[in-house]
Amino acid sequence: MKRLAVIALGGNSLIHDHQKGTVSDQEHNVNDTCRDLLALVRRDYNLVIGHGNGPQVGNIILSNIAGYKMFDLPDMPLDIDVAYSQGFIGIMIEQQFRNVLAENKIHREILTIVTQVIVDKNDTAFKHPTKPVGPFYTKEEIEKLARETNSVFAEDPRGRGWRKVVPSPKPLTICNAPIIGRLAREGTIVIAAGGGGIPATYDEQKGLEGVDAVIDKDLALALLAVTIKAEEFYILTDVPKVCLHFNTPQEKTLDVITVSEAQKYLDEGHFSEGSMAPKIRAAIQFVRNGGKETVITESQQLNKKGAGTTIVHD
């Protein structure tokens, strides 16, 4: 029986740090990543793929601002920006993966599902927005914007200015998860829950309603992996293995660790919030809720035995 794996593609799979992020840049990067994913296809895995969207949503917000200033076009809310990014990134992955499969004489259907993710409207994250989005502003600009839009802004720790911050609530339900799981187990490569999903709340009176928030991509995909009973969860990032004391003389790579060890290292502060900590939390969530194992690595390692850091049951 084929194994089902959920793959979380990091932002470096789409845009590298030194790039402007043109469509050509992103297509080239995605093509490389899809070639790496061939290692799993050849091992007869069924796949569900999710992806980051931070730089893309940032560019969409910049376009919105320019359209408003130059042509008085109406602004788009953040949930619509996420939906927009899901569509074009999904199609980009579809096209490049189809090309790679055809080149290798492998036939698999590929489908993008624009995915809403339900969050709790009473989540405490809505009272304490922390996730930066969009461009940098001066102090004077954010004072005016805060009055006009009721947005919350925070100063960048690297001194680059001020940015709007939005809530990052916990994902509760992945819409259409049963369909995603069924299609994947039938052999279709499914692209879903991009960017953590389109954030929405549900109310019996109002129904579904988009919200101004960003959902952590790795947590959303861990939830999807649990919901569809995937056997394995891969978090692809820009390092081959997770490390303790990262980038210091005491640096130590981790090969196989248990969820208890992962939780211990997390509690001890070995992983930064802006980098590895959310990935470790997602890895723990998946294994603790029925998954077999989570692998954290870079995509180029997928064809190597013992690639990455594997988090397993105690």
C-alpha positions as CSV (number, residue, x, y, z in Angstrom):
1,M,0.0,0.0,0.0
2,K,1.3,3.5,-0.9
3,R,2.3,5.8,1.9
4,L,0.7,9.2,2.1
5,A,3.0,12.1,2.9
6,V,2.2,15.8,3.4
7,I,5.0,18.1,2.2
8,A,5.4,21.7,3.5
9,L,7.5,23.7,1.1
10,G,9.4,26.5,2.7
11,G,9.7,30.0,1.2
12,N,13.2,29.2,-0.2
13,S,11.5,26.7,-2.6
14,L,9.9,29.7,-4.3
15,I,12.1,32.7,-3.8
16,H,15.8,32.7,-2.8
17,D,17.1,35.5,-0.6
18,H,19.2,37.2,-3.4
19,Q,16.4,37.2,-6.0
20,K,13.8,39.8,-6.9
21,G,11.2,37.1,-7.1
22,T,10.1,37.4,-10.7
23,V,7.8,34.8,-12.1
24,S,10.8,33.4,-14.0
25,D,12.8,33.2,-10.8
26,Q,10.0,31.4,-9.0
27,E,9.3,28.9,-11.9
28,H,13.0,28.0,-12.0
29,N,13.1,27.4,-8.2
30,V,9.9,25.4,-8.2
31,N,11.2,23.3,-11.0
32,D,14.3,22.5,-9.0
33,T,12.1,21.6,-6.0
34,C,9.8,19.4,-8.0
35,R,12.9,17.5,-9.3
36,D,13.8,16.9,-5.7
37,L,10.3,15.6,-4.9
38,L,10.7,13.0,-7.7
39,A,12.6,11.0,-5.1
40,L,9.3,10.5,-3.2
41,V,7.3,9.9,-6.4
42,R,9.7,7.2,-7.5
43,R,9.3,5.5,-4.0
44,D,5.6,5.3,-4.8
45,Y,4.4,7.9,-2.3
46,N,1.0,9.7,-2.6
47,L,1.6,13.4,-2.0
48,V,-0.2,16.5,-0.7
49,I,1.9,19.6,-1.1
50,G,1.5,22.9,0.8
51,H,3.7,26.0,0.5
52,G,4.6,29.3,2.0
53,N,3.5,32.7,0.5
54,G,5.1,35.4,2.6
55,P,7.0,37.3,-0.1
56,Q,4.1,36.8,-2.6
57,V,1.5,38.2,-0.2
58,G,3.9,41.1,0.6
59,N,4.0,41.9,-3.1
60,I,0.3,41.7,-3.5
61,I,-0.2,44.2,-0.6
62,L,2.3,46.5,-2.3
63,S,0.3,46.3,-5.5
64,N,-2.9,47.1,-3.6
65,I,-1.2,50.1,-2.1
66,A,0.0,51.4,-5.4
67,G,-3.4,50.8,-7.0
68,Y,-5.1,52.7,-4.2
69,K,-2.7,55.7,-4.4
70,M,-2.6,55.9,-8.2
71,F,-6.0,54.9,-9.3
72,D,-8.2,54.9,-6.2
73,L,-8.8,51.2,-6.5
74,P,-10.4,49.5,-3.5
75,D,-8.1,47.6,-1.2
76,M,-8.3,43.8,-0.9
77,P,-8.5,42.3,2.6
78,L,-5.7,39.9,3.7
79,D,-7.8,36.7,3.3
80,I,-8.4,37.6,-0.3
81,D,-4.6,38.3,-0.8
82,V,-3.9,34.8,0.6
83,A,-6.5,33.3,-1.8
84,Y,-4.9,35.2,-4.7
85,S,-1.4,33.8,-3.7
86,Q,-2.8,30.2,-3.4
87,G,-4.1,30.3,-6.9
88,F,-1.0,31.5,-8.7
89,I,1.5,29.6,-6.6
90,G,-0.5,26.5,-7.0
91,I,-0.7,26.8,-10.7
92,M,3.1,27.4,-10.8
93,I,3.8,24.2,-8.8
94,E,1.3,22.3,-11.0
95,Q,2.9,23.4,-14.3
96,Q,6.5,22.7,-13.2
97,F,5.7,19.4,-11.6
98,R,3.8,18.3,-14.7
99,N,6.8,19.2,-16.8
100,V,9.2,17.3,-14.6
101,L,6.9,14.2,-14.5
102,A,6.5,14.3,-18.3
103,E,10.2,14.6,-18.8
104,N,10.7,11.5,-16.6
105,K,7.8,9.6,-18.3
106,I,5.7,9.4,-15.1
107,H,2.0,10.1,-15.2
108,R,0.3,11.5,-12.2
109,E,-2.6,13.9,-12.1
110,I,-2.0,17.2,-10.2
111,L,-4.7,19.4,-8.7
112,T,-4.7,22.7,-6.8
113,I,-7.4,23.2,-4.2
114,V,-7.9,26.8,-2.9
115,T,-8.3,26.1,0.8
116,Q,-10.0,27.9,3.6
117,V,-8.9,27.2,7.2
118,I,-11.3,27.8,10.1
119,V,-10.0,29.6,13.1
120,D,-11.7,30.6,16.4
121,K,-13.0,34.2,16.3
122,N,-12.2,34.3,20.1
123,D,-8.6,33.1,19.7
124,T,-6.4,35.2,22.0
125,A,-4.2,35.9,19.0
126,F,-6.8,38.5,17.8
127,K,-6.0,40.6,20.9
128,H,-2.3,40.3,20.4
129,P,-1.3,40.6,16.7
130,T,2.3,39.7,16.1
131,K,2.7,38.6,12.5
132,P,4.3,41.3,10.3
133,V,2.9,41.8,6.8
134,G,3.4,44.3,4.0
135,P,5.9,47.2,3.5
136,F,7.9,49.2,6.0
137,Y,6.7,52.6,7.1
138,T,8.1,55.6,9.0
139,K,6.8,56.5,12.4
140,E,4.9,59.4,11.0
141,E,3.2,57.3,8.3
142,I,2.0,54.6,10.7
143,E,0.5,57.2,13.0
144,K,-1.7,58.4,10.1
145,L,-2.5,54.8,8.9
146,A,-3.4,53.6,12.4
147,R,-5.9,56.4,12.7
148,E,-7.4,55.8,9.3
149,T,-7.5,52.0,9.2
150,N,-7.5,50.8,12.9
151,S,-4.4,48.7,12.0
152,V,-1.7,47.8,14.5
153,F,1.9,48.4,13.7
154,A,5.2,47.2,15.3
155,E,8.7,48.4,15.0
156,D,11.1,46.1,13.1
157,P,13.8,44.7,15.5
158,R,16.4,45.3,12.7
159,G,15.6,49.0,12.6
160,R,14.1,49.0,9.1
161,G,11.0,50.9,10.1
162,W,7.4,49.9,11.1
163,R,5.2,47.2,9.7
164,K,1.6,46.3,10.1
165,V,1.1,43.2,12.4
166,V,-1.9,40.9,12.2
167,P,-3.1,37.9,14.3
168,S,-1.8,34.4,13.8
169,P,-4.6,32.3,15.2
170,K,-4.4,28.5,15.7
171,P,-5.9,26.5,12.8
172,L,-8.9,24.4,13.8
173,T,-10.4,22.9,10.6
174,I,-9.1,22.5,7.1
175,C,-12.0,22.9,4.7
176,N,-12.4,20.0,2.2
177,A,-9.8,17.9,4.0
178,P,-11.7,14.6,3.3
179,I,-11.7,15.4,-0.5
180,I,-8.0,16.3,-0.3
181,G,-7.2,13.0,1.4
182,R,-9.3,10.9,-0.9
183,L,-7.8,12.4,-4.1
184,A,-4.3,12.0,-2.7
185,R,-4.8,8.3,-1.8
186,E,-6.2,7.7,-5.3
187,G,-2.9,8.9,-6.7
188,T,-3.5,12.6,-7.5
189,I,-0.8,15.0,-6.3
190,V,-2.8,17.6,-4.4
191,I,-1.6,21.2,-3.7
192,A,-3.6,22.6,-0.8
193,A,-3.6,24.9,2.3
194,G,-1.0,27.2,0.7
195,G,0.3,29.9,3.0
196,G,-1.5,28.2,5.9
197,G,-4.8,28.5,4.3
198,I,-7.3,31.4,3.8
199,P,-8.2,32.4,7.3
200,A,-11.9,32.3,8.1
201,T,-14.3,32.1,11.0
202,Y,-17.7,30.3,11.1
203,D,-20.8,31.6,12.8
204,E,-24.2,30.0,12.7
205,Q,-25.8,33.4,12.0
206,K,-23.2,34.9,9.5
207,G,-21.8,31.6,8.1
208,L,-18.2,31.7,6.8
209,E,-16.4,35.0,7.0
210,G,-12.8,35.9,6.0
211,V,-10.6,37.5,8.7
212,D,-7.5,39.7,8.6
213,A,-5.0,37.2,9.9
214,V,-2.2,34.9,8.8
215,I,-2.1,31.2,9.8
216,D,1.2,29.4,10.4
217,K,1.8,27.3,7.3
218,D,3.5,24.4,9.1
219,L,0.9,24.2,11.8
220,A,-1.9,24.2,9.2
221,L,-0.3,21.4,7.2
222,A,0.4,19.4,10.3
223,L,-3.3,19.6,11.1
224,L,-4.1,18.6,7.5
225,A,-1.7,15.7,7.7
226,V,-3.4,14.5,10.9
227,T,-6.9,14.9,9.5
228,I,-6.3,12.9,6.4
229,K,-4.2,10.3,8.4
230,A,-1.0,10.8,6.5
231,E,1.8,8.4,7.5
232,E,4.6,11.0,7.1
233,F,5.0,14.8,7.2
234,Y,8.0,16.5,5.5
235,I,8.9,20.1,6.4
236,L,11.3,21.4,3.7
237,T,13.5,24.3,4.7
238,D,16.9,25.7,4.0
239,V,19.1,23.5,6.2
240,P,19.8,19.8,5.9
241,K,19.2,19.0,9.5
242,V,17.9,20.6,12.7
243,C,20.8,21.8,15.0
244,L,21.3,22.6,18.6
245,H,23.4,25.7,19.3
246,F,22.9,26.6,15.7
247,N,25.8,28.6,14.0
248,T,28.0,28.4,17.1
249,P,31.2,26.4,17.8
250,Q,29.0,24.0,19.9
251,E,26.6,23.3,17.0
252,K,25.2,19.8,17.0
253,T,23.1,18.2,14.3
254,L,20.2,16.0,15.2
255,D,19.5,12.8,13.3
256,V,16.5,11.0,15.0
257,I,14.8,12.4,18.1
258,T,11.7,11.6,20.0
259,V,8.8,14.0,20.5
260,S,9.8,14.3,24.1
261,E,13.3,15.2,23.2
262,A,12.0,17.7,20.6
263,Q,9.7,19.3,23.2
264,K,12.6,19.5,25.7
265,Y,14.8,21.3,23.2
266,L,12.0,23.6,22.3
267,D,11.3,24.4,26.0
268,E,15.0,25.1,26.5
269,G,15.0,27.8,23.8
270,H,17.2,26.1,21.3
271,F,15.0,27.2,18.4
272,S,14.1,30.7,17.4
273,E,10.5,31.8,16.9
274,G,11.2,33.4,13.5
275,S,12.8,30.2,12.2
276,M,12.8,26.7,13.5
277,A,10.5,26.8,16.6
278,P,7.2,26.8,14.6
279,K,8.5,23.8,12.5
280,I,9.4,21.8,15.6
281,R,5.9,22.6,17.1
282,A,4.3,21.4,13.9
283,A,6.4,18.2,13.8
284,I,5.5,17.4,17.4
285,Q,1.8,18.1,16.7
286,F,1.7,15.6,13.8
287,V,3.5,12.7,15.6
288,R,1.6,13.2,18.9
289,N,-1.7,13.0,17.0
290,G,-1.2,9.8,15.1
291,G,1.5,10.4,12.5
292,K,4.4,8.0,12.1
293,E,7.2,10.5,11.7
294,T,8.1,14.1,10.7
295,V,11.2,14.8,8.7
296,I,12.7,18.3,8.6
297,T,15.3,18.8,5.9
298,E,16.1,20.6,2.6
299,S,14.6,19.3,-0.6
300,Q,17.9,18.3,-2.1
301,Q,18.4,15.7,0.7
302,L,15.2,13.7,-0.2
303,N,17.1,11.2,-2.4
304,K,19.5,10.4,0.4
305,K,19.1,7.6,3.0
306,G,18.6,9.0,6.5
307,A,18.1,12.6,5.2
308,G,17.2,15.4,7.6
309,T,16.1,15.3,11.2
310,T,13.4,12.7,11.9
311,I,11.0,13.2,14.9
312,V,9.4,9.9,16.0
313,H,7.2,8.6,18.9
314,D,8.8,8.0,22.3
